[in-house]
Amino acid sequence: MKGSDPAHDVTVLERNRPGDTYGFGVVFSDATLEELAAADRQSYEAIVRSFHHWDDIDIHYRGHRLTSTGHGFSGLARTTLLEILESRARELGVDLQYGVEVESEEAYDGADLVLAADGVNSRMRDRYAAAFGPRVDLRPNRFVWLGTTKPFPAFTFHFRETEHGLWRVHAYQYRPDGADGEAVSTFIVEATEATWRAAGMDAASEEETVAFLEDTFREELDSHRLVANRSIWRGFPTVRNRAWRHGNIVLVGDAAHSAHFSIGSGTRLAMIDAISLHESLLAHDLAVTPALEAYETARRPDVESAQRAAQASLEWFEGTERFLETEPLQFAFNLITRSLRITHSNLALRDPEFTARVDRWFGPERRGPGGRRAGGRKICRRERRARPGSAPAPRPVPAPGA
C-alpha cells in the first residue's frame, strides 16, 4: 500500500522486539516466488539472494532412500525474511513500532483499515469472536519445531521406528552451510500422542526433548546437534473463520486460516493474503467495505483449497502407521501424493523417471492371480458410484495406495 501511494499512512504494531522470531526456516514454492516477484520486485530479489533452493524430495523408510525430483522449493531463515520485509517497509516510509501489545481499541483508533495479522492465537480474532465465528480444530498428533546444524540436500522425510512407536521427521535446509554453529536446517519431529507419551515426552523439558531426539536420530543427524528455540511439544490447530472481516478489521494469515506445516503453506498464505487485499483495495478506489467483501470472496476459494490439501496431508501423517507394511516405492508414492495436489499424471510431468518406476512396480506383469502382486498384498481399487442420472465416475489412474 505504501509503495502504491507514499501518501498512505501505514503503521505496523509488532508485539516482538526487532530480531525476535520463533521457529527456524520457512518454505516457498517456485510458484509463490513468482507471485511475490509480481507484487514487489525488490523484496523478491532480496529473498532470492538469501534462500537455499532444491528440487528433490528424499524419503528415508526402513533402510531405503527414495528420491523424487522436479518439485521446486526454497528454504529461507525466518529471521532473514523478517529483516527483508522490515528493511523494505522502512525504505518506503512505513512506521514500524516494536514491543507493542494491542490491548484495546485505542491502539488503532482512527485507522481506516486494520489488519489483524496476530497469528494462530489471535487476540483480535478472540476479541470479536461473535463477528468472525472462529473454529479451531486441535489435531491429536504432537510435534516439536527444532533446528539442526546438519545441511540437508533435499526436502527430507525420515521415519524412525523405536520401542515407543513411529517418529516422523520433516527436515529442510534454509541457509548455506555455516561455521558459526547456528542451525542451517529446520527439523520438525512428529508422533502420535501414544508414542509421545510412551517416550515420556509429555513430561520432558526443552533440554530433555533435545537430548532424547539427538539420541533417537543420531544416525539421521550424522552426529550434528539439534538447536531449540521455544521448542515446545504441541498439537496443530487448524483455524477456520465464518467471516474474515468485521467493520474495518480484516483477519490475515494464521489469524484467519491455518494450514498444516506438512504442506509448507502458512507463510505463503499470509503473504498472498496481503497481496490480494492490496489488489482489492486498489480495484475499489480504497473504499474499505466493498474492498474487504471482494477480497474475501476472491480469496476464500484458494485458501479453502489449500486447507483441504493440508487436511489430507495432516491426516496422512496422523495415520502413517497404517502404511508401514507397504513396499518402499509404494510408500514413497503414497507420501508424495498424500495431499491430492500432486496426482499420478502431475508427478509424471515433474519426475517422469520416478513415475515410470512406480508404473513398472504396479504393472500387470508383476501381479499374480486375483490381482495380488507377487510377494505382496492384494491391490484394491475403489471407484465412486455415479449419482442416479449422472455420467459414470471416471476410472482413477491405477497407482500404489490409490
Secondary structure, 3 states (H helix, E strand, C coil): CCCCCCCCCCEEEECCCCCCCCCCEEEEEHHHHHHHHHHCHHHHHHHHHHCEEECCEEEEECCEEEEECCCCEEEEEHHHHHHHHHHHHHHHCCEEEECCCCCCHHHHCCCCCEEECCCCCCHHHHHCHHHHCEEEEEEEEEEEEEEECCCCCCEEEEEEEECCEEEEEEEEECCCCCCCCCCCEEEEEEECHHHHHHCCHHHCCHHHHHHHHHHHCHHHHCCCCEECCCCCCEEEEEEEECCCEECCEEECHHHCCCCCHHHCCHHHHHHHHHHHHHHHHHHCCCCHHHHHHHHHHHHHHHHHHHHHHHHHHHHHHHCHHHHCCCCHHHHHHHHHCCCCCCCHHHHHHHCHHHHHHHHHHHCHHHECHHHEECCCCECCCCCCCCCCCCCCCCCCCCCCCC
